[in-house]
Amino acid sequence: MKTCYFGPPSEPLPGEHWMQAAAREIRKRCPGTRNSTAVSQANVKIEVEIATTASAPRYADCRESHDAGVQYDAVTIYPPQYPNGLAVYCHLDWVVIQKRMDGSVNFTRSWAEYRDGFGDLTGEFWLGNEIVRQLTSEGTWELQILVGGGDHGSRILLEQFQIAGDNYILYADPSPQWPTGKSMTDVHSGQPFSTYDRDNDADGNANCAAQLKGGWWFKTCTGGVGNVDLVPTNLNGEYSYPVNYTGQDYRGMRWAGALDGQMSSSSLMIRRGSMN
């Protein structure tokens, strides 16, 4: 007879043990172990095997899971900064750090909530500023932005992206092939993150996060008349709020130069640069 042992591997030891039992032959399979058959005899031999489960593969990032052929989106990765694992949502080989598509999650959140992350990885969420800072602290990272509205969509790529410091300052360089990325780099790069309860923007006359809703790397709250270059991008703005493109009200989701109409979806995602 064979028995499966699921306790600590120290006792009993794997191997052959004896007990008094009726003579019969028994076949038994333990999960994660090979099948074996005991010899029929009056003193029935018990073969104790430690039932084990094969270790799941450990991926450092979404690129490794994608290269391994992983077909699902919710993945636990094991980057150096998170040796015990980090639950993320992968889009191909990208780690998604923001996702909006239906307005089910309120993005007018506090500094602590943006720092730690909120929402649901299977729906709308913000991964967390501290997580992004940790991930981008080593090597070169790219940022990809996907925005959609109505029947239209746009893709923006920033070839260098990093969040640094206690105020989560944004550093970004655009790809020459994606001029719409200049909205992020020319206006917001070098800016610390702001929320309604921590005003870090450069606008001395207003709290942009409180006025425009949602946390972001705000510089000014509006571009001002004749100053379109300073129009703020804000993908964490109030969902479904009608954006006024005259420069007077930018409370809704927007990416300057990417879409002319109302946005209904956005995703921010990062990955290690191709040279890493």
C-alpha positions as CSV (number, residue, x, y, z in Angstrom):
1,M,0.0,0.0,0.0
2,K,1.2,3.5,-0.7
3,T,0.2,6.7,1.1
4,C,0.6,10.3,0.2
5,Y,2.2,12.7,2.8
6,F,1.5,16.4,2.5
7,G,3.1,17.6,5.7
8,P,6.6,19.0,6.3
9,P,9.2,17.0,4.4
10,S,11.2,16.3,7.6
11,E,9.0,13.5,8.9
12,P,8.4,10.9,7.8
13,L,11.2,10.6,5.3
14,P,10.4,9.4,1.8
15,G,11.0,5.7,1.4
16,E,9.7,2.3,2.4
17,H,7.9,1.7,5.7
18,W,6.0,-1.4,7.1
19,M,2.7,-1.9,8.7
20,Q,0.3,-4.8,9.5
21,A,-2.5,-4.9,7.0
22,A,-4.5,-7.3,4.9
23,A,-2.6,-8.7,1.9
24,R,-3.7,-6.9,-1.2
25,E,-2.2,-4.9,-4.1
26,I,-3.1,-1.2,-4.3
27,R,-2.3,1.4,-6.9
28,K,-2.3,5.0,-5.8
29,R,-1.1,8.2,-7.4
30,C,0.1,11.2,-5.4
31,P,-0.2,14.7,-7.0
32,G,3.1,15.8,-8.4
33,T,4.8,12.4,-7.9
34,R,5.3,9.2,-9.9
35,N,2.9,6.3,-9.7
36,S,4.1,3.1,-8.0
37,T,2.7,-0.3,-6.9
38,A,3.5,-2.1,-3.6
39,V,4.1,-5.8,-3.5
40,S,1.2,-7.9,-2.1
41,Q,2.1,-9.6,1.2
42,A,0.9,-10.0,4.8
43,N,3.0,-7.2,6.1
44,V,2.1,-4.6,3.6
45,K,4.9,-2.2,2.6
46,I,4.0,1.5,2.7
47,E,5.9,3.7,0.3
48,V,5.8,7.3,1.6
49,E,6.3,10.0,-1.0
50,I,6.3,13.7,-0.4
51,A,3.6,15.0,-2.7
52,T,4.9,18.2,-4.3
53,T,3.7,20.7,-6.9
54,A,6.0,21.7,-9.6
55,S,7.2,25.3,-9.1
56,A,5.5,27.9,-11.3
57,P,7.8,29.8,-13.7
58,R,9.0,33.1,-12.3
59,Y,9.1,36.0,-14.8
60,A,11.1,39.2,-14.1
61,D,8.7,41.3,-16.2
62,C,5.9,41.1,-18.8
63,R,8.5,40.7,-21.6
64,E,9.7,37.4,-20.1
65,S,6.1,36.2,-19.6
66,H,5.2,37.2,-23.2
67,D,8.3,35.5,-24.6
68,A,7.4,32.4,-22.7
69,G,4.0,32.3,-24.4
70,V,1.8,33.2,-21.4
71,Q,-1.7,33.8,-22.7
72,Y,-3.3,35.5,-19.7
73,D,-3.0,39.1,-18.7
74,A,-2.9,39.0,-14.9
75,V,0.6,37.9,-14.1
76,T,2.8,37.9,-11.0
77,I,6.3,39.1,-11.9
78,Y,9.5,39.0,-9.9
79,P,11.6,42.0,-10.6
80,P,14.7,42.6,-8.3
81,Q,12.7,45.3,-6.4
82,Y,9.9,42.8,-5.6
83,P,11.5,39.4,-4.9
84,N,8.2,38.1,-3.3
85,G,6.3,38.9,-6.4
86,L,4.2,41.8,-7.8
87,A,0.8,41.3,-9.3
88,V,0.5,43.3,-12.6
89,Y,-1.6,43.4,-15.8
90,C,0.4,42.7,-18.9
91,H,-0.4,43.9,-22.4
92,L,1.8,41.8,-24.5
93,D,5.3,42.7,-23.1
94,W,4.2,45.9,-21.4
95,V,3.4,46.4,-17.7
96,V,0.1,48.5,-17.6
97,I,0.3,51.2,-15.0
98,Q,-3.0,52.9,-15.8
99,K,-6.2,51.8,-17.5
100,R,-9.6,53.5,-18.0
101,M,-12.4,52.4,-20.2
102,D,-15.8,52.8,-18.5
103,G,-15.6,55.3,-15.7
104,S,-16.3,52.7,-13.0
105,V,-13.4,53.9,-10.8
106,N,-13.1,57.4,-9.4
107,F,-9.7,58.8,-10.2
108,T,-10.0,61.9,-8.0
109,R,-7.9,60.3,-5.3
110,S,-5.5,61.3,-2.5
111,W,-1.7,61.4,-2.5
112,A,-1.6,58.1,-0.5
113,E,-4.0,56.4,-2.9
114,Y,-2.0,57.4,-6.0
115,R,1.2,56.4,-4.2
116,D,-0.1,52.9,-3.3
117,G,-2.4,52.3,-6.2
118,F,-6.1,51.7,-6.5
119,G,-8.7,50.0,-8.6
120,D,-8.9,46.5,-10.0
121,L,-6.3,45.0,-12.4
122,T,-9.1,43.3,-14.3
123,G,-10.8,46.7,-14.8
124,E,-9.8,50.3,-14.3
125,F,-6.8,51.0,-12.1
126,W,-3.7,53.0,-11.2
127,L,-0.8,50.7,-10.4
128,G,0.8,53.0,-7.9
129,N,3.5,55.7,-8.1
130,E,5.8,54.0,-5.7
131,I,5.7,50.8,-7.7
132,V,6.5,52.7,-10.9
133,R,9.3,54.5,-9.2
134,Q,10.8,51.2,-8.0
135,L,10.5,49.5,-11.4
136,T,12.0,52.4,-13.4
137,S,14.8,53.0,-10.9
138,E,17.2,50.8,-12.9
139,G,17.8,50.7,-16.6
140,T,16.0,52.5,-19.4
141,W,12.2,52.3,-19.7
142,E,9.7,53.2,-22.4
143,L,6.2,54.5,-21.9
144,Q,3.4,53.7,-24.4
145,I,0.1,55.6,-24.3
146,L,-3.1,54.3,-25.9
147,V,-6.1,56.6,-26.0
148,G,-9.4,56.2,-27.6
149,G,-12.6,58.1,-28.2
150,G,-15.6,57.3,-30.5
151,D,-14.2,55.4,-33.5
152,H,-10.8,56.9,-33.2
153,G,-7.6,56.1,-31.3
154,S,-4.0,57.2,-31.0
155,R,-0.8,55.7,-29.9
156,I,2.1,57.7,-28.3
157,L,5.5,56.3,-27.5
158,L,8.1,57.9,-25.2
159,E,11.5,56.2,-25.6
160,Q,12.7,57.2,-22.1
161,F,10.5,57.3,-19.0
162,Q,11.2,57.4,-15.3
163,I,9.6,58.4,-12.1
164,A,12.0,59.5,-9.4
165,G,12.2,61.1,-5.9
166,D,9.7,61.3,-3.1
167,N,7.4,63.6,-5.1
168,Y,7.5,61.2,-8.1
169,I,9.0,63.6,-10.6
170,L,8.3,62.6,-14.2
171,Y,11.3,62.4,-16.7
172,A,10.4,61.6,-20.3
173,D,11.9,61.9,-23.8
174,P,9.7,61.6,-26.9
175,S,10.3,59.3,-29.8
176,P,11.0,61.3,-33.0
177,Q,8.3,59.3,-34.7
178,W,5.6,60.3,-32.2
179,P,5.3,64.1,-32.1
180,T,2.2,64.0,-30.0
181,G,4.4,62.8,-27.2
182,K,5.8,66.3,-26.9
183,S,2.7,67.2,-24.8
184,M,4.1,65.0,-22.1
185,T,7.7,65.9,-22.5
186,D,7.6,69.6,-23.2
187,V,4.9,70.5,-20.6
188,H,5.0,67.8,-17.9
189,S,8.5,66.4,-17.9
190,G,10.4,67.6,-14.8
191,Q,7.2,68.1,-12.9
192,P,6.4,66.4,-9.6
193,F,3.1,64.5,-9.2
194,S,0.2,66.5,-7.7
195,T,-3.1,65.5,-6.1
196,Y,-5.9,67.6,-4.5
197,D,-4.2,67.1,-1.1
198,R,-0.6,67.7,-2.2
199,D,-0.2,70.7,-4.6
200,N,3.1,70.4,-6.4
201,D,2.3,72.1,-9.6
202,A,4.0,75.3,-10.9
203,D,0.8,77.3,-11.1
204,G,0.9,79.7,-8.2
205,N,-2.8,80.8,-8.6
206,A,-4.5,77.4,-8.3
207,N,-4.3,73.8,-7.2
208,C,-4.5,72.1,-10.6
209,A,-5.3,68.6,-9.3
210,A,-8.2,70.0,-7.3
211,Q,-9.4,72.1,-10.2
212,L,-9.0,69.6,-13.0
213,K,-9.7,66.5,-10.9
214,G,-7.3,63.5,-10.8
215,G,-3.7,63.2,-9.9
216,W,-1.1,64.1,-12.6
217,W,2.2,65.8,-13.3
218,F,0.6,69.2,-13.7
219,K,2.6,72.3,-14.6
220,T,-0.3,74.8,-15.2
221,C,-4.0,74.4,-14.9
222,T,-4.8,75.8,-18.4
223,G,-2.7,76.8,-21.4
224,G,-4.1,80.3,-21.4
225,V,-5.2,82.2,-24.4
226,G,-2.7,82.0,-27.2
227,N,-0.5,79.6,-25.2
228,V,-1.6,76.2,-26.6
229,D,1.9,74.8,-25.9
230,L,1.1,74.8,-22.2
231,V,-2.3,73.0,-22.5
232,P,-2.2,70.3,-19.8
233,T,-2.5,66.7,-20.6
234,N,-4.4,64.7,-18.0
235,L,-5.5,61.1,-18.5
236,N,-6.7,60.9,-15.0
237,G,-9.3,63.6,-15.4
238,E,-13.0,63.3,-14.7
239,Y,-14.4,60.6,-16.9
240,S,-17.0,61.7,-19.5
241,Y,-16.6,65.3,-18.5
242,P,-17.1,67.5,-21.7
243,V,-13.6,68.9,-22.3
244,N,-13.6,72.6,-23.4
245,Y,-10.8,73.0,-25.9
246,T,-10.8,76.8,-25.8
247,G,-8.3,76.7,-22.9
248,Q,-10.8,77.5,-20.2
249,D,-11.7,74.1,-18.8
250,Y,-9.7,70.9,-19.0
251,R,-11.4,68.7,-16.3
252,G,-12.0,65.8,-18.6
253,M,-9.5,63.1,-19.9
254,R,-7.3,64.6,-22.5
255,W,-4.0,64.3,-24.3
256,A,-3.1,67.5,-26.1
257,G,-2.8,66.9,-29.9
258,A,-3.9,63.2,-29.8
259,L,-7.6,63.3,-30.1
260,D,-9.9,66.2,-31.0
261,G,-13.0,64.7,-29.4
262,Q,-14.0,63.3,-26.0
263,M,-11.8,60.4,-24.8
264,S,-13.4,57.2,-23.5
265,S,-10.4,55.0,-22.9
266,S,-6.7,55.3,-22.0
267,S,-3.8,53.0,-21.0
268,L,-0.4,53.9,-19.8
269,M,2.1,51.0,-20.0
270,I,5.9,50.6,-19.5
271,R,8.6,48.2,-20.5
272,R,12.3,48.0,-20.4
273,G,14.0,49.6,-23.3
274,S,15.3,47.4,-26.1
275,M,18.9,48.1,-25.1
276,N,18.4,46.6,-21.6
